[in-house]
Amino acid sequence: MDFERVDMDELSEEELQEAFKMNEILFKLNHTMPMTPEYGEILKELFGDNIGENSMVQAPLSGAALDRLKIGNNVFINSNCLAMARGGITIDDDVMLAANVQLLSNNHDEYNRNVLLCKPIHIKKGAWVGAGASILPGVTIGKYAIVGAGAIVTKDVGDYEVAVGVPAKVVKKLDKKKFKE
């Protein structure tokens, strides 16, 4: 899979204004009492139709290009999530992200740091990502997979696999018959 190249020096005025508006909304979210109607309205303003029913994103949240972050139903994203979504991030239904998870769908070109190299991240149904884990560009986390706390995931994790460490390595396979479909 090739990287999509985005030259940040070539963003249009409209794209820059959108980024500024998104940062304003993010600031409001991060300074609003959670679990209130106002908080829910700001989440909807930030994500529009890209957030499913019964999903919760705990403040503070940080990131960029959050219009490219799609969150399914019954998703829980704990506090201090960093979502660098320029390459696209898809989180399927019933996913849990613990605190301090980093979803990094872009990286910088080695020679021109204003050029972003972007690949999508996909976290499939029922996956659980442990506290402080980092998911790097182009990675898919499989259905009901577990990523251990502090792991740095550089390669795909298959369905029902448990990956831990730096870099993350698969250490076991879960019994798929124990999950309700």
OpenMM code with the backbone's topology and positions (N, CA, C; nanometers):
from openmm import Vec3, app, unit

residues = "MET ASP PHE GLU ARG VAL ASP MET ASP GLU LEU SER GLU GLU GLU LEU GLN GLU ALA PHE LYS MET ASN GLU ILE LEU PHE LYS LEU ASN HIS THR MET PRO MET THR PRO GLU TYR GLY GLU ILE LEU LYS GLU LEU PHE GLY ASP ASN ILE GLY GLU ASN SER MET VAL GLN ALA PRO LEU SER GLY ALA ALA LEU ASP ARG LEU LYS ILE GLY ASN ASN VAL PHE ILE ASN SER ASN CYS LEU ALA MET ALA ARG GLY GLY ILE THR ILE ASP ASP ASP VAL MET LEU ALA ALA ASN VAL GLN LEU LEU SER ASN ASN HIS ASP GLU TYR ASN ARG ASN VAL LEU LEU CYS LYS PRO ILE HIS ILE LYS LYS GLY ALA TRP VAL GLY ALA GLY ALA SER ILE LEU PRO GLY VAL THR ILE GLY LYS TYR ALA ILE VAL GLY ALA GLY ALA ILE VAL THR LYS ASP VAL GLY ASP TYR GLU VAL ALA VAL GLY VAL PRO ALA LYS VAL VAL LYS LYS LEU ASP LYS LYS LYS PHE LYS GLU".split()
positions = [
    Vec3(0.0856, -0.1177, 0.0000),
    Vec3(0.0000, 0.0000, 0.0000),
    Vec3(0.0901, 0.1239, 0.0000),
    Vec3(0.0655, 0.2133, -0.0924),
    Vec3(0.1420, 0.3376, -0.1001),
    Vec3(0.0892, 0.4393, -0.0008),
    Vec3(0.1777, 0.5285, 0.0376),
    Vec3(0.1389, 0.6404, 0.1215),
    Vec3(0.0713, 0.7464, 0.0365),
    Vec3(-0.0286, 0.8129, 0.0928),
    Vec3(-0.0801, 0.9350, 0.0323),
    Vec3(0.0094, 1.0470, 0.0821),
    Vec3(0.0553, 1.1321, -0.0075),
    Vec3(0.1433, 1.2436, 0.0290),
    Vec3(0.0589, 1.3698, 0.0411),
    Vec3(0.0740, 1.4394, 0.1530),
    Vec3(0.0041, 1.5664, 0.1747),
    Vec3(0.1087, 1.6714, 0.2096),
    Vec3(0.1210, 1.7723, 0.1243),
    Vec3(0.2155, 1.8815, 0.1491),
    Vec3(0.1426, 1.9900, 0.2273),
    Vec3(0.1783, 2.0059, 0.3534),
    Vec3(0.1103, 2.1011, 0.4407),
    Vec3(0.1317, 2.2462, 0.3955),
    Vec3(0.2368, 2.2712, 0.3176),
    Vec3(0.2602, 2.4050, 0.2637),
    Vec3(0.1636, 2.4398, 0.1508),
    Vec3(0.0948, 2.3383, 0.0979),
    Vec3(0.0050, 2.3606, -0.0156),
    Vec3(-0.1422, 2.3534, 0.0224),
    Vec3(-0.1736, 2.3542, 0.1529),
    Vec3(-0.3142, 2.3537, 0.1938),
    Vec3(-0.3800, 2.4830, 0.1491),
    Vec3(-0.5047, 2.4698, 0.1055),
    Vec3(-0.5796, 2.5879, 0.0613),
    Vec3(-0.6237, 2.6690, 0.1817),
    Vec3(-0.6628, 2.7912, 0.1570),
    Vec3(-0.7156, 2.8769, 0.2634),
    Vec3(-0.8381, 2.8126, 0.3282),
    Vec3(-0.9208, 2.7492, 0.2471),
    Vec3(-1.0402, 2.6802, 0.2989),
    Vec3(-1.0012, 2.5660, 0.3922),
    Vec3(-0.8997, 2.4872, 0.3549),
    Vec3(-0.8533, 2.3765, 0.4391),
    Vec3(-0.7954, 2.4287, 0.5701),
    Vec3(-0.7230, 2.5392, 0.5633),
    Vec3(-0.6687, 2.5985, 0.6851),
    Vec3(-0.7796, 2.6494, 0.7765),
    Vec3(-0.8826, 2.7101, 0.7202),
    Vec3(-0.9958, 2.7591, 0.7993),
    Vec3(-1.0717, 2.6425, 0.8641),
    Vec3(-1.0869, 2.5316, 0.7898),
    Vec3(-1.1521, 2.4118, 0.8455),
    Vec3(-1.0728, 2.3590, 0.9645),
    Vec3(-0.9418, 2.3555, 0.9515),
    Vec3(-0.8558, 2.3073, 1.0612),
    Vec3(-0.8699, 2.3986, 1.1823),
    Vec3(-0.8735, 2.5279, 1.1597),
    Vec3(-0.8896, 2.6234, 1.2693),
    Vec3(-1.0243, 2.6015, 1.3384),
    Vec3(-1.1314, 2.5843, 1.2596),
    Vec3(-1.2654, 2.5624, 1.3160),
    Vec3(-1.2673, 2.4326, 1.3983),
    Vec3(-1.2043, 2.3278, 1.3454),
    Vec3(-1.2000, 2.2002, 1.4182),
    Vec3(-1.1266, 2.2167, 1.5506),
    Vec3(-1.0196, 2.2936, 1.5519),
    Vec3(-0.9452, 2.3181, 1.6764),
    Vec3(-1.0303, 2.3945, 1.7769),
    Vec3(-1.1113, 2.4867, 1.7297),
    Vec3(-1.2026, 2.5589, 1.8193),
    Vec3(-1.3032, 2.4646, 1.8842),
    Vec3(-1.3617, 2.3766, 1.8027),
    Vec3(-1.4605, 2.2807, 1.8543),
    Vec3(-1.3935, 2.1857, 1.9531),
    Vec3(-1.2735, 2.1409, 1.9206),
    Vec3(-1.1981, 2.0519, 2.0089),
    Vec3(-1.1690, 2.1197, 2.1424),
    Vec3(-1.1333, 2.2464, 2.1384),
    Vec3(-1.1106, 2.3216, 2.2607),
    Vec3(-1.2380, 2.3262, 2.3452),
    Vec3(-1.3516, 2.3526, 2.2811),
    Vec3(-1.4802, 2.3559, 2.3530),
    Vec3(-1.5095, 2.2208, 2.4179),
    Vec3(-1.4888, 2.1123, 2.3409),
    Vec3(-1.5140, 1.9777, 2.3938),
    Vec3(-1.4291, 1.9533, 2.5176),
    Vec3(-1.3018, 1.9892, 2.5092),
    Vec3(-1.2081, 1.9623, 2.6180),
    Vec3(-1.2307, 2.0498, 2.7409),
    Vec3(-1.3197, 2.1478, 2.7311),
    Vec3(-1.3496, 2.2369, 2.8428),
    Vec3(-1.4972, 2.2370, 2.8785),
    Vec3(-1.5656, 2.1266, 2.8459),
    Vec3(-1.7073, 2.1120, 2.8760),
    Vec3(-1.7262, 1.9905, 2.9665),
    Vec3(-1.8172, 2.0020, 3.0602),
    Vec3(-1.8443, 1.8912, 3.1526),
    Vec3(-1.8913, 1.7685, 3.0745),
    Vec3(-1.8194, 1.6551, 3.0872),
    Vec3(-1.8614, 1.5328, 3.0185),
    Vec3(-1.9976, 1.4841, 3.0678),
    Vec3(-2.0581, 1.3997, 2.9871),
    Vec3(-2.1850, 1.3341, 3.0214),
    Vec3(-2.2984, 1.4352, 3.0398),
    Vec3(-2.2911, 1.5478, 2.9721),
    Vec3(-2.3977, 1.6474, 2.9748),
    Vec3(-2.4525, 1.6630, 2.8332),
    Vec3(-2.5740, 1.7141, 2.8208),
    Vec3(-2.6284, 1.7387, 2.6861),
    Vec3(-2.5365, 1.8299, 2.6031),
    Vec3(-2.4765, 1.9304, 2.6667),
    Vec3(-2.3873, 2.0215, 2.5941),
    Vec3(-2.2665, 1.9457, 2.5382),
    Vec3(-2.2100, 1.8552, 2.6178),
    Vec3(-2.0959, 1.7750, 2.5733),
    Vec3(-2.1349, 1.6909, 2.4515),
    Vec3(-2.2518, 1.6281, 2.4592),
    Vec3(-2.3019, 1.5476, 2.3473),
    Vec3(-2.3209, 1.6302, 2.2211),
    Vec3(-2.3690, 1.7516, 2.2363),
    Vec3(-2.3880, 1.8404, 2.1205),
    Vec3(-2.2535, 1.8771, 2.0572),
    Vec3(-2.1532, 1.8999, 2.1399),
    Vec3(-2.0209, 1.9357, 2.0872),
    Vec3(-1.9582, 1.8150, 2.0173),
    Vec3(-1.9759, 1.6948, 2.0734),
    Vec3(-1.9276, 1.5730, 2.0064),
    Vec3(-1.9899, 1.5621, 1.8676),
    Vec3(-2.1207, 1.5871, 1.8606),
    Vec3(-2.1928, 1.5801, 1.7325),
    Vec3(-2.1416, 1.6878, 1.6368),
    Vec3(-2.1137, 1.8062, 1.6903),
    Vec3(-2.0605, 1.9141, 1.6062),
    Vec3(-1.9217, 1.8760, 1.5526),
    Vec3(-1.8404, 1.8128, 1.6345),
    Vec3(-1.7056, 1.7747, 1.5952),
    Vec3(-1.7066, 1.6618, 1.4922),
    Vec3(-1.7885, 1.5582, 1.5163),
    Vec3(-1.7852, 1.4386, 1.4326),
    Vec3(-1.8989, 1.4270, 1.3327),
    Vec3(-2.0053, 1.5056, 1.3492),
    Vec3(-2.1186, 1.4959, 1.2570),
    Vec3(-2.1746, 1.3553, 1.2555),
    Vec3(-2.1904, 1.3002, 1.1358),
    Vec3(-2.2436, 1.1639, 1.1213),
    Vec3(-2.1359, 1.0573, 1.1362),
    Vec3(-2.0145, 1.0973, 1.1720),
    Vec3(-1.9038, 1.0023, 1.1840),
    Vec3(-1.8899, 0.9427, 1.3236),
    Vec3(-1.9921, 0.9595, 1.4081),
    Vec3(-1.9898, 0.8947, 1.5399),
    Vec3(-2.1213, 0.8198, 1.5580),
    Vec3(-2.1095, 0.6922, 1.5958),
    Vec3(-2.2265, 0.6060, 1.6086),
    Vec3(-2.3001, 0.6240, 1.7403),
    Vec3(-2.4099, 0.5535, 1.7493),
    Vec3(-2.4945, 0.5585, 1.8690),
    Vec3(-2.4234, 0.4966, 1.9882),
    Vec3(-2.4503, 0.5540, 2.1053),
    Vec3(-2.3973, 0.5043, 2.2331),
    Vec3(-2.2452, 0.5034, 2.2392),
    Vec3(-2.1811, 0.5884, 2.1611),
    Vec3(-2.0356, 0.5980, 2.1656),
    Vec3(-1.9960, 0.7167, 2.2513),
    Vec3(-1.8835, 0.7034, 2.3219),
    Vec3(-1.8364, 0.8084, 2.4112),
    Vec3(-1.6889, 0.8338, 2.3883),
    Vec3(-1.6559, 0.9615, 2.3786),
    Vec3(-1.5172, 1.0060, 2.3677),
    Vec3(-1.4911, 1.0927, 2.4896),
    Vec3(-1.4008, 1.0494, 2.5767),
    Vec3(-1.3696, 1.1234, 2.6982),
    Vec3(-1.2661, 1.2322, 2.6698),
    Vec3(-1.2889, 1.3483, 2.7241),
    Vec3(-1.1918, 1.4570, 2.7122),
    Vec3(-1.0765, 1.4308, 2.8088),
    Vec3(-0.9607, 1.4836, 2.7814),
    Vec3(-0.9286, 1.5602, 2.6618),
    Vec3(-0.8985, 1.4695, 2.5437),
    Vec3(-0.9318, 1.5224, 2.4270),
    Vec3(-0.9033, 1.4591, 2.2987),
    Vec3(-0.8151, 1.5558, 2.2214),
    Vec3(-0.7176, 1.5040, 2.1488),
    Vec3(-0.6384, 1.5904, 2.0618),
    Vec3(-0.6167, 1.5200, 1.9298),
    Vec3(-0.5788, 1.5978, 1.8303),
    Vec3(-0.5538, 1.5385, 1.7002),
    Vec3(-0.5682, 1.6378, 1.5879),
    Vec3(-0.5715, 1.5841, 1.4674),
    Vec3(-0.5853, 1.6654, 1.3480),
    Vec3(-0.6661, 1.5884, 1.2450),
    Vec3(-0.7298, 1.6627, 1.1553),
    Vec3(-0.8121, 1.6057, 1.0479),
    Vec3(-0.9178, 1.5109, 1.1048),
    Vec3(-0.9807, 1.5515, 1.2137),
    Vec3(-1.0777, 1.4641, 1.2814),
    Vec3(-1.2027, 1.4366, 1.1984),
    Vec3(-1.2203, 1.5101, 1.0882),
    Vec3(-1.3296, 1.4790, 0.9968),
    Vec3(-1.3039, 1.3472, 0.9243),
    Vec3(-1.1837, 1.2945, 0.9347),
    Vec3(-1.1470, 1.1665, 0.8726),
    Vec3(-1.1446, 1.0525, 0.9737),
    Vec3(-1.1985, 1.0776, 1.0929),
    Vec3(-1.2119, 0.9765, 1.1982),
    Vec3(-1.3562, 0.9309, 1.2015),
    Vec3(-1.3773, 0.8004, 1.1794),
    Vec3(-1.5113, 0.7429, 1.1803),
    Vec3(-1.5225, 0.6469, 1.2981),
    Vec3(-1.6222, 0.6712, 1.3837),
    Vec3(-1.6410, 0.5953, 1.5065),
    Vec3(-1.7736, 0.5216, 1.4991),
    Vec3(-1.7720, 0.3899, 1.5180),
    Vec3(-1.8931, 0.3081, 1.5116),
    Vec3(-1.9797, 0.3217, 1.6350),
    Vec3(-2.0732, 0.2281, 1.6514),
    Vec3(-2.1656, 0.2238, 1.7647),
    Vec3(-2.0983, 0.1586, 1.8855),
    Vec3(-2.1371, 0.2042, 2.0042),
    Vec3(-2.0925, 0.1442, 2.1307),
    Vec3(-1.9405, 0.1434, 2.1457),
    Vec3(-1.8783, 0.2515, 2.1020),
    Vec3(-1.7332, 0.2660, 2.1127),
    Vec3(-1.7029, 0.3508, 2.2355),
    Vec3(-1.5999, 0.3123, 2.3101),
    Vec3(-1.5538, 0.3927, 2.4230),
    Vec3(-1.4098, 0.4326, 2.3991),
    Vec3(-1.3856, 0.5642, 2.3946),
    Vec3(-1.2509, 0.6184, 2.3795),
    Vec3(-1.2192, 0.6946, 2.5075),
    Vec3(-1.1234, 0.6452, 2.5828),
    Vec3(-1.0902, 0.7068, 2.7112),
    Vec3(-1.0068, 0.8336, 2.6903),
    Vec3(-0.9760, 0.8994, 2.7987),
    Vec3(-0.9123, 1.0314, 2.7949),
    Vec3(-0.7720, 1.0287, 2.7347),
    Vec3(-0.7325, 1.1461, 2.6855),
    Vec3(-0.5996, 1.1704, 2.6295),
    Vec3(-0.5708, 1.0939, 2.5016),
    Vec3(-0.6736, 1.0647, 2.4239),
    Vec3(-0.6513, 1.0008, 2.2944),
    Vec3(-0.5946, 1.1050, 2.1978),
    Vec3(-0.4948, 1.0658, 2.1224),
    Vec3(-0.4397, 1.1473, 2.0152),
    Vec3(-0.4757, 1.0786, 1.8846),
    Vec3(-0.5542, 1.1465, 1.8012),
    Vec3(-0.5998, 1.0901, 1.6740),
    Vec3(-0.5494, 1.1768, 1.5590),
    Vec3(-0.4369, 1.1384, 1.5029),
    Vec3(-0.3829, 1.2072, 1.3855),
    Vec3(-0.4434, 1.1367, 1.2647),
    Vec3(-0.5537, 1.1922, 1.2144),
    Vec3(-0.6415, 1.1193, 1.1230),
    Vec3(-0.6266, 1.1580, 0.9761),
    Vec3(-0.5222, 1.2273, 0.9382),
    Vec3(-0.5061, 1.2719, 0.7991),
    Vec3(-0.5168, 1.1550, 0.7007),
    Vec3(-0.4664, 1.0372, 0.7386),
    Vec3(-0.4724, 0.9197, 0.6521),
    Vec3(-0.6023, 0.8423, 0.6621),
    Vec3(-0.6893, 0.8818, 0.7553),
    Vec3(-0.8158, 0.8119, 0.7778),
    Vec3(-0.8035, 0.7120, 0.8909),
    Vec3(-0.8994, 0.7188, 0.9820),
    Vec3(-0.9067, 0.6230, 1.0926),
    Vec3(-1.0502, 0.5742, 1.1007),
    Vec3(-1.0684, 0.4423, 1.0973),
    Vec3(-1.2008, 0.3817, 1.1104),
    Vec3(-1.2004, 0.2937, 1.2345),
    Vec3(-1.2949, 0.3208, 1.3246),
    Vec3(-1.3119, 0.2414, 1.4463),
    Vec3(-1.4488, 0.1766, 1.4380),
    Vec3(-1.4512, 0.0443, 1.4269),
    Vec3(-1.5775, -0.0280, 1.4140),
    Vec3(-1.6521, -0.0355, 1.5478),
    Vec3(-1.7689, -0.0964, 1.5457),
    Vec3(-1.8548, -0.1086, 1.6635),
    Vec3(-1.7854, -0.1835, 1.7777),
    Vec3(-1.8239, -0.1467, 1.9006),
    Vec3(-1.7876, -0.2195, 2.0228),
    Vec3(-1.6373, -0.2190, 2.0547),
    Vec3(-1.5673, -0.1174, 2.0071),
    Vec3(-1.4237, -0.1051, 2.0335),
    Vec3(-1.4025, -0.0276, 2.1631),
    Vec3(-1.2984, -0.0641, 2.2366),
    Vec3(-1.2576, 0.0099, 2.3568),
    Vec3(-1.1138, 0.0552, 2.3406),
    Vec3(-1.0919, 0.1860, 2.3599),
    Vec3(-0.9566, 0.2406, 2.3631),
    Vec3(-0.9321, 0.2929, 2.5037),
    Vec3(-0.8288, 0.2445, 2.5675),
    Vec3(-0.7946, 0.2895, 2.7027),
    Vec3(-0.7320, 0.4290, 2.6955),
    Vec3(-0.6970, 0.4829, 2.8103),
    Vec3(-0.6400, 0.6173, 2.8174),
    Vec3(-0.5054, 0.6244, 2.7453),
    Vec3(-0.4776, 0.7427, 2.6916),
    Vec3(-0.3480, 0.7756, 2.6317),
    Vec3(-0.3130, 0.6959, 2.5064),
    Vec3(-0.4143, 0.6484, 2.4347),
    Vec3(-0.3892, 0.5766, 2.3092),
    Vec3(-0.3593, 0.6782, 2.1997),
    Vec3(-0.2622, 0.6435, 2.1142),
    Vec3(-0.2267, 0.7279, 2.0004),
    Vec3(-0.2594, 0.6534, 1.8716),
    Vec3(-0.3414, 0.7161, 1.7869),
    Vec3(-0.3756, 0.6629, 1.6559),
    Vec3(-0.3096, 0.7545, 1.5535),
    Vec3(-0.2041, 0.7069, 1.4907),
    Vec3(-0.1181, 0.7924, 1.4089),
    Vec3(-0.1239, 0.7464, 1.2635),
    Vec3(-0.2158, 0.8028, 1.1855),
    Vec3(-0.2318, 0.7602, 1.0466),
    Vec3(-0.1403, 0.8379, 0.9523),
    Vec3(-0.0579, 0.9238, 1.0058),
    Vec3(0.0373, 0.9955, 0.9217),
    Vec3(0.1730, 1.0054, 0.9903),
    Vec3(0.2738, 1.0210, 0.9060),
    Vec3(0.4108, 1.0415, 0.9512),
    Vec3(0.4701, 1.1499, 0.8617),
    Vec3(0.5872, 1.1955, 0.8916),
    Vec3(0.6503, 1.3004, 0.8123),
    Vec3(0.7542, 1.2419, 0.7176),
    Vec3(0.7668, 1.3031, 0.6002),
    Vec3(0.8718, 1.2677, 0.5064),
    Vec3(1.0061, 1.2943, 0.5729),
    Vec3(1.1024, 1.2076, 0.5473),
    Vec3(1.2337, 1.2205, 0.6113),
    Vec3(1.3081, 1.3468, 0.5709),
    Vec3(1.2826, 1.3959, 0.4505),
    Vec3(1.3598, 1.5072, 0.3967),
    Vec3(1.2836, 1.6388, 0.3925),
    Vec3(1.1511, 1.6314, 0.3890),
    Vec3(1.0682, 1.7520, 0.3923),
    Vec3(0.9611, 1.7297, 0.4989),
    Vec3(0.9837, 1.7790, 0.6178),
    Vec3(0.8970, 1.7516, 0.7321),
    Vec3(0.7577, 1.8121, 0.7181),
    Vec3(0.7375, 1.9014, 0.6197),
    Vec3(0.6037, 1.9567, 0.5955),
    Vec3(0.5211, 1.8671, 0.5044),
    Vec3(0.5790, 1.7575, 0.4574),
    Vec3(0.5055, 1.6592, 0.3778),
    Vec3(0.4670, 1.5435, 0.4699),
    Vec3(0.3366, 1.5150, 0.4721),
    Vec3(0.2864, 1.4034, 0.5517),
    Vec3(0.2686, 1.2817, 0.4623),
    Vec3(0.3091, 1.1669, 0.5132),
    Vec3(0.2900, 1.0391, 0.4451),
    Vec3(0.1802, 0.9655, 0.5211),
    Vec3(0.0686, 0.9408, 0.4549),
    Vec3(-0.0539, 0.8970, 0.5233),
    Vec3(-0.1005, 0.7600, 0.4753),
    Vec3(-0.1403, 0.6767, 0.5706),
    Vec3(-0.2029, 0.5468, 0.5444),
    Vec3(-0.3145, 0.5291, 0.6463),
    Vec3(-0.4256, 0.4674, 0.6070),
    Vec3(-0.5379, 0.4524, 0.7001),
    Vec3(-0.5110, 0.3517, 0.8119),
    Vec3(-0.5788, 0.3742, 0.9233),
    Vec3(-0.5819, 0.2809, 1.0365),
    Vec3(-0.7241, 0.2264, 1.0440),
    Vec3(-0.7363, 0.0963, 1.0701),
    Vec3(-0.8681, 0.0342, 1.0870),
    Vec3(-0.8656, -0.0511, 1.2137),
    Vec3(-0.9566, -0.0207, 1.3047),
    Vec3(-0.9705, -0.1005, 1.4271),
    Vec3(-1.1049, -0.1702, 1.4178),
    Vec3(-1.1012, -0.3021, 1.4077),
    Vec3(-1.2222, -0.3797, 1.3793),
    Vec3(-1.3053, -0.4079, 1.5046),
    Vec3(-1.4240, -0.4567, 1.4806),
    Vec3(-1.5265, -0.4815, 1.5818),
    Vec3(-1.4717, -0.5509, 1.7066),
    Vec3(-1.5051, -0.4929, 1.8213),
    Vec3(-1.4763, -0.5571, 1.9486),
    Vec3(-1.3316, -0.5530, 1.9945),
    Vec3(-1.2458, -0.4848, 1.9201),
    Vec3(-1.1047, -0.4792, 1.9599),
    Vec3(-1.0885, -0.3946, 2.0858),
    Vec3(-0.9803, -0.4189, 2.1571),
    Vec3(-0.9493, -0.3472, 2.2807),
    Vec3(-0.8031, -0.3049, 2.2720),
    Vec3(-0.7782, -0.1749, 2.2819),
    Vec3(-0.6430, -0.1211, 2.2760),
    Vec3(-0.6076, -0.0688, 2.4148),
    Vec3(-0.5018, -0.1218, 2.4739),
    Vec3(-0.4626, -0.0898, 2.6102),
    Vec3(-0.3993, 0.0479, 2.6246),
    Vec3(-0.3916, 0.0928, 2.7482),
    Vec3(-0.3437, 0.2267, 2.7828),
    Vec3(-0.2048, 0.2538, 2.7252),
    Vec3(-0.1913, 0.3711, 2.6649),
    Vec3(-0.0626, 0.4156, 2.6164),
    Vec3(-0.0131, 0.3478, 2.4901),
    Vec3(-0.0953, 0.2662, 2.4270),
    Vec3(-0.0533, 0.2002, 2.3033),
    Vec3(-0.0525, 0.3006, 2.1881),
    Vec3(0.0333, 0.2758, 2.0912),
    Vec3(0.0409, 0.3580, 1.9704),
    Vec3(0.0177, 0.2690, 1.8492),
    Vec3(-0.0759, 0.3114, 1.7642),
    Vec3(-0.1069, 0.2398, 1.6403),
    Vec3(-0.0528, 0.3258, 1.5264),
    Vec3(0.0374, 0.2711, 1.4456),
    Vec3(0.1072, 0.3471, 1.3422),
    Vec3(0.0361, 0.3378, 1.2068),
    Vec3(0.0761, 0.4229, 1.1108),
    Vec3(0.0077, 0.4303, 0.9815),
    Vec3(-0.0033, 0.2960, 0.9103),
    Vec3(-0.1208, 0.2726, 0.8519),
    Vec3(-0.1441, 0.1545, 0.7708),
    Vec3(-0.1798, 0.0288, 0.8465),
    Vec3(-0.1926, 0.0353, 0.9780),
    Vec3(-0.2162, -0.0834, 1.0608),
    Vec3(-0.3661, -0.1126, 1.0736),
    Vec3(-0.3998, -0.2411, 1.0668),
    Vec3(-0.5346, -0.2897, 1.0973),
    Vec3(-0.5262, -0.3745, 1.2231),
    Vec3(-0.6153, -0.3444, 1.3169),
    Vec3(-0.6291, -0.4252, 1.4392),
    Vec3(-0.7526, -0.5122, 1.4169),
    Vec3(-0.7363, -0.6428, 1.4250),
    Vec3(-0.8412, -0.7370, 1.3897),
    Vec3(-0.9578, -0.7416, 1.4877),
    Vec3(-1.0594, -0.8113, 1.4445),
    Vec3(-1.1820, -0.8313, 1.5209),
    Vec3(-1.1501, -0.8967, 1.6554),
    Vec3(-1.1975, -0.8359, 1.7634),
    Vec3(-1.1805, -0.8829, 1.9014),
    Vec3(-1.0335, -0.8993, 1.9427),
    Vec3(-0.9435, -0.8379, 1.8688),
    Vec3(-0.8016, -0.8429, 1.9040),
    Vec3(-0.7762, -0.7555, 2.0267),
    Vec3(-0.6659, -0.7815, 2.0926),
    Vec3(-0.6235, -0.7015, 2.2076),
    Vec3(-0.4822, -0.6513, 2.1799),
    Vec3(-0.4626, -0.5215, 2.2037),
    Vec3(-0.3296, -0.4613, 2.1986),
    Vec3(-0.2944, -0.4240, 2.3416),
    Vec3(-0.1846, -0.4773, 2.3917),
    Vec3(-0.1446, -0.4550, 2.5295),
    Vec3(-0.1016, -0.3122, 2.5570),
    Vec3(-0.1110, -0.2731, 2.6820),
    Vec3(-0.0723, -0.1395, 2.7256),
    Vec3(0.0714, -0.1095, 2.6845),
    Vec3(0.0932, 0.0096, 2.6322),
    Vec3(0.2262, 0.0549, 2.5967),
    Vec3(0.2823, -0.0020, 2.4676),
    Vec3(0.2068, -0.0874, 2.3997),
    Vec3(0.2561, -0.1479, 2.2759),
    Vec3(0.2687, -0.0423, 2.1663),
    Vec3(0.3641, -0.0640, 2.0779),
    Vec3(0.3761, 0.0175, 1.9575),
    Vec3(0.3526, -0.0763, 1.8402),
    Vec3(0.2383, -0.0552, 1.7738),
    Vec3(0.1931, -0.1493, 1.6709),
    Vec3(0.2348, -0.0983, 1.5334),
    Vec3(0.3272, -0.1720, 1.4719),
    Vec3(0.3812, -0.1340, 1.3413),
    Vec3(0.3288, -0.2220, 1.2285),
    Vec3(0.2671, -0.3356, 1.2649),
    Vec3(0.2144, -0.4321, 1.1672),
    Vec3(0.0740, -0.4724, 1.2086),
    Vec3(-0.0033, -0.5231, 1.1138),
    Vec3(-0.1397, -0.5668, 1.1415),
    Vec3(-0.1432, -0.6705, 1.2534),
    Vec3(-0.2510, -0.6643, 1.3312),
    Vec3(-0.2814, -0.7646, 1.4328),
    Vec3(-0.4073, -0.8351, 1.3834),
    Vec3(-0.4020, -0.9665, 1.3712),
    Vec3(-0.5138, -1.0419, 1.3149),
    Vec3(-0.6320, -1.0542, 1.4098),
    Vec3(-0.7433, -1.1022, 1.3563),
    Vec3(-0.8630, -1.1273, 1.4362),
    Vec3(-0.8265, -1.2170, 1.5547),
    Vec3(-0.8760, -1.1829, 1.6722),
    Vec3(-0.8625, -1.2608, 1.7963),
    Vec3(-0.7186, -1.2753, 1.8453),
    Vec3(-0.6269, -1.1980, 1.7916),
    Vec3(-0.4883, -1.2063, 1.8371),
    Vec3(-0.4618, -1.1064, 1.9486),
    Vec3(-0.3652, -1.1402, 2.0347),
    Vec3(-0.3194, -1.0520, 2.1419),
    Vec3(-0.1760, -1.0129, 2.1082),
    Vec3(-0.1526, -0.8808, 2.0977),
    Vec3(-0.0187, -0.8312, 2.0638),
    Vec3(0.0296, -0.7388, 2.1743),
    Vec3(0.1552, -0.7558, 2.2137),
    Vec3(0.2151, -0.6744, 2.3200),
    Vec3(0.3580, -0.6392, 2.2822),
    Vec3(0.4110, -0.5355, 2.3470),
    Vec3(0.5524, -0.5050, 2.3359),
    Vec3(0.5861, -0.3929, 2.2397),
    Vec3(0.7192, -0.3693, 2.2309),
    Vec3(0.7731, -0.2648, 2.1458),
    Vec3(0.8863, -0.3256, 2.0637),
    Vec3(0.8686, -0.3465, 1.9356),
    Vec3(0.7430, -0.3344, 1.8631),
    Vec3(0.6488, -0.4483, 1.9019),
    Vec3(0.5199, -0.4268, 1.8802),
    Vec3(0.4202, -0.5263, 1.9209),
    Vec3(0.4397, -0.6574, 1.8449),
    Vec3(0.4274, -0.7661, 1.9207),
    Vec3(0.4337, -0.9005, 1.8632),
    Vec3(0.3138, -0.9792, 1.9153),
    Vec3(0.2604, -1.0649, 1.8312),
    Vec3(0.1474, -1.1487, 1.8713),
    Vec3(0.1987, -1.2555, 1.9671),
    Vec3(0.1320, -1.2658, 2.0842),
    Vec3(0.1747, -1.3631, 2.1850),
    Vec3(0.0732, -1.4737, 2.2077),
    Vec3(-0.0505, -1.4542, 2.1614),
    Vec3(-0.1495, -1.5617, 2.1743),
    Vec3(-0.2686, -1.5335, 2.0870),
    Vec3(-0.3502, -1.6347, 2.0702),
    Vec3(-0.4738, -1.6249, 1.9939),
    Vec3(-0.5888, -1.6562, 2.0896),
    Vec3(-0.6918, -1.5715, 2.0875),
    Vec3(-0.8088, -1.5919, 2.1735),
    Vec3(-0.9036, -1.6947, 2.1109),
    Vec3(-0.9848, -1.7590, 2.1943),
    Vec3(-1.0836, -1.8558, 2.1501),
    Vec3(-1.2075, -1.7818, 2.0981),
    Vec3(-1.2257, -1.7788, 1.9655),
    Vec3(-1.3350, -1.6996, 1.9088),
    Vec3(-1.4729, -1.7512, 1.9488),
    Vec3(-1.4822, -1.8764, 1.9928),
    Vec3(-1.6111, -1.9307, 2.0348),
    Vec3(-1.6603, -1.8651, 2.1645),
    Vec3(-1.5722, -1.8003, 2.2382),
    Vec3(-1.6101, -1.7355, 2.3659),
    Vec3(-1.6677, -1.5959, 2.3466),
    Vec3(-1.6715, -1.5462, 2.2228),
    Vec3(-1.7270, -1.4139, 2.1959),
    Vec3(-1.8680, -1.4265, 2.1414),
    Vec3(-1.9566, -1.3393, 2.1897),
    Vec3(-2.0940, -1.3373, 2.1378),
    Vec3(-2.0957, -1.2571, 2.0092),
    Vec3(-2.1520, -1.3124, 1.9069),
    Vec3(-2.1598, -1.2413, 1.7780),
    Vec3(-2.2903, -1.1715, 1.7642),
] * unit.nanometer
topology = app.Topology()
chain = topology.addChain("A")
for resn in residues:
    res = topology.addResidue(resn, chain)
    for name in ("N", "CA", "C"):
        topology.addAtom(name, app.Element.getBySymbol(name[0]), res)
